[in-house]
Amino acid sequence: MRNLTPILLALVVLSSGCDPEDTSGYNCTPEGCFADPANAQYLTLEDCLSACDEENNTNPSVGSWSFEITLNGNTYAAAGENSVSTILYGATGTGGYAGLINGNLSIRLSLLDITAEDYISGGYISMTLGCENPFVGINEFTISGTDDLIDYLPNSAVANSYTTYKTAWMLDNTTTMTELGYYIPNQSGIWVGNGYYYNPKLPFNITSLGTSSELAAGENLEGDYSGTLYFLDLSTLSENPTLAEIQEIENMPFTVPLEIEVSFSVPRTS
């Protein structure tokens, strides 16, 4: 009878020669969780973040934020934390975050829940700031917003539909549209002249550009602005103004002030 022992041993050796165990995953470090293709402590990023939070007594997946917006002496303020997922996929309530993509910086500040733990003062407000190719120092920002920001515009209660000049502003109180090279040819209320009229950008001081991270909220982007915007005085304009009334605006200086102060410290999502 043939000896089958060598054959059986060979089968045992072959059967134990399966694919090596997958030891890839994530390791916890004082700086957070990082991928390791060979000797990982944790199989999934979620497990690593959870354990790393306890081990380092920190939460790298959460970014702190704060902002203050003061309009004519009335302050809107909030401060808190957002998880990375909330920051990345947009804050629908109260919060602050920034994104820098292809040189375009966008900052979102919103206070839309005055019952939230993040709430400090003020009413409902939302502000979006935009800048191209930002750097540490003075940058020119566009500004837009909703809720109380609109209510504070000096001409928000003017009862006519010509929004083109209701929302126009300057950074000084002596300039007229005529001096800027614009005029109003008809009752459409649209400025004509040196191309389309755009409100001047605001000089924000960026003190830190922050950083972004795939696995955690990056270091905060920080900055501030303090100044006065001047609007046209349209309080005497009738609900259906005549062409003569409208054309008077051409030589009207921007004299109605809106004092604005903004400061923020927000995490970057990109």
C-alpha positions as CSV (number, residue, x, y, z in Angstrom):
1,M,0.0,0.0,0.0
2,R,1.4,3.4,-1.0
3,N,2.3,5.9,1.7
4,L,-0.2,8.8,1.5
5,T,1.5,10.8,4.2
6,P,3.6,13.1,1.9
7,I,0.5,13.8,-0.3
8,L,-1.6,14.7,2.8
9,L,1.1,17.0,4.1
10,A,1.4,18.6,0.7
11,L,-2.4,19.2,0.7
12,V,-2.2,20.7,4.2
13,V,0.6,23.1,3.1
14,L,-1.3,24.1,0.0
15,S,-4.5,24.7,1.9
16,S,-2.7,26.9,4.3
17,G,-1.2,29.0,1.5
18,C,-4.2,31.3,1.1
19,D,-4.0,35.0,0.5
20,P,-2.2,36.8,3.4
21,E,-4.4,38.6,6.0
22,D,-5.4,42.1,5.0
23,T,-3.8,44.4,7.6
24,S,-4.5,47.7,5.9
25,G,-6.6,50.4,7.6
26,Y,-5.9,53.4,9.8
27,N,-3.6,54.2,12.7
28,C,-4.3,56.8,15.5
29,T,-1.6,59.4,16.0
30,P,-1.6,62.6,18.1
31,E,-2.4,64.5,14.8
32,G,-5.4,62.3,14.0
33,C,-6.1,59.2,11.9
34,F,-3.9,58.2,8.9
35,A,-4.1,55.4,6.4
36,D,-1.6,52.5,6.8
37,P,-1.5,49.8,4.1
38,A,0.3,47.2,6.2
39,N,0.1,47.5,10.0
40,A,-3.1,49.3,10.7
41,Q,-4.6,49.5,14.2
42,Y,-8.2,49.9,12.9
43,L,-10.0,48.5,9.9
44,T,-12.2,51.5,9.2
45,L,-11.7,55.3,9.5
46,E,-14.8,55.5,11.7
47,D,-13.4,53.1,14.2
48,C,-10.1,54.9,14.2
49,L,-11.7,58.4,14.7
50,S,-13.8,57.0,17.6
51,A,-10.9,55.5,19.4
52,C,-8.5,58.3,18.6
53,D,-10.9,60.9,20.1
54,E,-10.8,59.0,23.4
55,E,-7.1,58.4,23.3
56,N,-6.1,62.0,22.5
57,N,-9.1,63.5,24.3
58,T,-9.8,65.5,21.2
59,N,-12.2,65.3,18.3
60,P,-10.3,65.9,15.0
61,S,-13.5,65.4,13.0
62,V,-15.0,68.6,14.5
63,G,-14.2,72.2,13.6
64,S,-14.9,75.1,15.9
65,W,-16.2,78.3,14.5
66,S,-17.3,81.8,15.6
67,F,-18.4,85.0,14.0
68,E,-19.8,88.5,14.9
69,I,-21.7,90.8,12.5
70,T,-22.5,94.3,13.8
71,L,-24.9,96.5,11.8
72,N,-25.3,100.1,13.0
73,G,-24.3,99.0,16.5
74,N,-26.5,95.8,16.7
75,T,-24.5,92.6,17.0
76,Y,-25.3,89.2,15.6
77,A,-23.0,86.5,17.1
78,A,-22.7,82.8,17.3
79,A,-20.0,80.2,18.1
80,G,-19.9,76.4,18.2
81,E,-18.7,73.3,16.4
82,N,-19.6,71.5,13.2
83,S,-18.8,67.9,12.3
84,V,-16.8,67.4,9.1
85,S,-19.8,66.0,7.4
86,T,-21.9,69.0,8.3
87,I,-19.3,71.4,7.2
88,L,-18.6,69.6,3.9
89,Y,-22.3,69.2,2.9
90,G,-23.4,72.6,3.9
91,A,-24.8,74.2,7.1
92,T,-28.6,74.7,6.8
93,G,-28.9,76.5,10.2
94,T,-26.4,78.3,12.4
95,G,-22.8,77.9,11.6
96,G,-19.7,79.1,9.7
97,Y,-17.3,77.6,7.2
98,A,-15.1,78.5,4.3
99,G,-13.9,76.9,1.1
100,L,-11.0,77.7,-1.2
101,I,-11.3,76.1,-4.7
102,N,-9.3,77.0,-7.7
103,G,-8.3,80.3,-6.1
104,N,-11.9,81.3,-5.3
105,L,-12.6,81.8,-1.6
106,S,-16.2,81.6,-0.3
107,I,-17.1,82.2,3.4
108,R,-20.6,81.4,4.8
109,L,-21.8,82.9,8.1
110,S,-25.4,82.1,9.2
111,L,-27.5,82.5,12.2
112,L,-30.8,80.9,11.4
113,D,-31.8,79.3,14.7
114,I,-31.9,81.6,17.8
115,T,-32.8,78.7,20.0
116,A,-29.6,76.7,19.2
117,E,-26.8,76.3,21.8
118,D,-24.5,78.1,19.3
119,Y,-26.6,81.3,19.5
120,I,-25.1,84.3,21.3
121,S,-27.0,87.4,20.2
122,G,-29.0,89.1,17.5
123,G,-31.7,87.9,15.2
124,Y,-31.7,85.9,11.9
125,I,-29.0,86.7,9.4
126,S,-27.0,85.1,6.7
127,M,-23.9,86.5,5.0
128,T,-21.8,85.2,2.1
129,L,-18.3,86.6,1.4
130,G,-16.3,86.0,-1.8
131,C,-12.7,86.7,-2.9
132,E,-10.4,85.7,-5.7
133,N,-6.8,84.6,-5.0
134,P,-6.8,85.5,-1.2
135,F,-3.7,86.1,0.8
136,V,-2.8,87.2,4.3
137,G,-3.5,90.9,4.4
138,I,-6.1,93.2,2.9
139,N,-8.3,91.5,0.3
140,E,-11.2,92.8,-1.8
141,F,-14.4,90.9,-1.0
142,T,-17.9,90.8,-2.4
143,I,-20.7,90.6,0.1
144,S,-24.3,89.4,-0.1
145,G,-26.8,88.0,2.4
146,T,-30.4,87.5,3.5
147,D,-32.8,88.1,6.4
148,D,-31.8,91.0,8.7
149,L,-28.9,92.0,6.5
150,I,-31.5,93.0,3.9
151,D,-33.6,94.8,6.4
152,Y,-30.7,97.0,7.4
153,L,-30.2,98.3,3.9
154,P,-31.4,102.0,4.2
155,N,-33.7,101.7,1.2
156,S,-35.2,98.3,1.9
157,A,-38.5,99.9,2.9
158,V,-38.7,102.3,-0.1
159,A,-42.0,101.5,-1.9
160,N,-40.8,101.1,-5.5
161,S,-39.5,98.3,-7.7
162,Y,-36.3,99.9,-8.9
163,T,-33.8,97.8,-7.0
164,T,-30.9,98.8,-9.2
165,Y,-30.3,102.0,-7.3
166,K,-31.9,100.9,-4.0
167,T,-29.0,98.6,-3.3
168,A,-26.2,100.8,-4.8
169,W,-23.5,101.9,-2.3
170,M,-20.2,103.7,-2.2
171,L,-17.4,103.8,0.4
172,D,-17.5,107.6,0.7
173,N,-20.4,110.1,1.1
174,T,-19.5,112.6,-1.6
175,T,-19.4,110.6,-4.9
176,T,-22.4,110.8,-7.3
177,M,-23.3,108.4,-10.1
178,T,-22.6,111.2,-12.6
179,E,-19.1,111.5,-11.4
180,L,-18.7,107.7,-11.8
181,G,-19.9,108.1,-15.5
182,Y,-23.4,106.7,-15.1
183,Y,-26.8,108.1,-16.0
184,I,-30.4,106.9,-16.2
185,P,-31.9,107.3,-19.7
186,N,-35.4,106.1,-19.0
187,Q,-37.8,104.9,-16.3
188,S,-36.3,101.4,-16.3
189,G,-34.1,102.7,-13.6
190,I,-31.1,100.9,-15.0
191,W,-27.7,102.7,-14.8
192,V,-26.1,103.2,-18.2
193,G,-22.5,104.3,-18.7
194,N,-19.2,102.7,-17.9
195,G,-20.5,99.2,-18.3
196,Y,-22.6,97.6,-15.7
197,Y,-22.5,99.2,-12.2
198,Y,-21.1,97.0,-9.5
199,N,-20.9,97.9,-5.9
200,P,-17.4,98.4,-4.7
201,K,-15.8,95.5,-2.9
202,L,-15.0,95.7,0.8
203,P,-11.4,95.6,2.1
204,F,-11.3,92.6,4.6
205,N,-8.2,91.9,6.5
206,I,-7.4,88.2,6.4
207,T,-5.1,87.3,9.3
208,S,-4.9,83.5,8.6
209,L,-5.8,81.5,5.5
210,G,-6.1,78.3,7.6
211,T,-5.6,74.9,6.2
212,S,-7.9,72.1,4.8
213,S,-7.8,68.3,5.5
214,E,-9.6,65.3,4.1
215,L,-9.9,63.5,7.5
216,A,-10.6,66.4,9.8
217,A,-11.6,70.0,9.9
218,G,-8.6,72.2,8.9
219,E,-7.1,75.1,10.8
220,N,-9.4,78.1,10.8
221,L,-9.5,80.9,8.3
222,E,-9.7,84.2,10.1
223,G,-10.4,87.8,9.2
224,D,-12.3,91.0,9.9
225,Y,-13.7,94.2,8.4
226,S,-14.9,97.5,9.9
227,G,-16.3,100.3,7.8
228,T,-19.2,102.3,6.5
229,L,-21.2,101.9,3.4
230,Y,-23.1,104.9,2.0
231,F,-26.4,104.6,0.2
232,L,-28.6,107.0,-1.8
233,D,-31.4,108.7,0.1
234,L,-34.5,107.5,-1.7
235,S,-37.0,108.3,1.1
236,T,-38.7,111.1,-0.9
237,L,-39.1,109.0,-4.0
238,S,-42.7,108.3,-4.9
239,E,-44.0,104.8,-5.4
240,N,-44.2,105.3,-9.1
241,P,-41.5,107.9,-9.7
242,T,-41.4,110.0,-12.8
243,L,-38.4,110.1,-15.1
244,A,-37.5,113.5,-13.7
245,E,-37.4,112.1,-10.2
246,I,-35.3,109.1,-11.3
247,Q,-32.8,111.3,-13.1
248,E,-32.3,113.4,-10.0
249,I,-30.6,110.4,-8.5
250,E,-27.8,110.8,-11.0
251,N,-26.5,113.8,-9.1
252,M,-27.4,112.6,-5.6
253,P,-24.4,111.9,-3.3
254,F,-24.4,108.6,-1.3
255,T,-25.1,110.0,2.1
256,V,-27.1,107.4,4.1
257,P,-24.6,105.4,6.3
258,L,-24.7,101.7,7.2
259,E,-21.9,100.9,9.7
260,I,-20.7,97.3,9.3
261,E,-18.3,95.3,11.4
262,V,-17.5,91.6,10.6
263,S,-15.1,89.2,12.3
264,F,-14.9,85.4,11.9
265,S,-12.9,82.3,12.6
266,V,-14.2,79.4,10.5
267,P,-12.8,76.0,9.5
268,R,-12.0,75.4,5.8
269,T,-13.6,72.5,4.0
270,S,-11.2,72.8,1.0
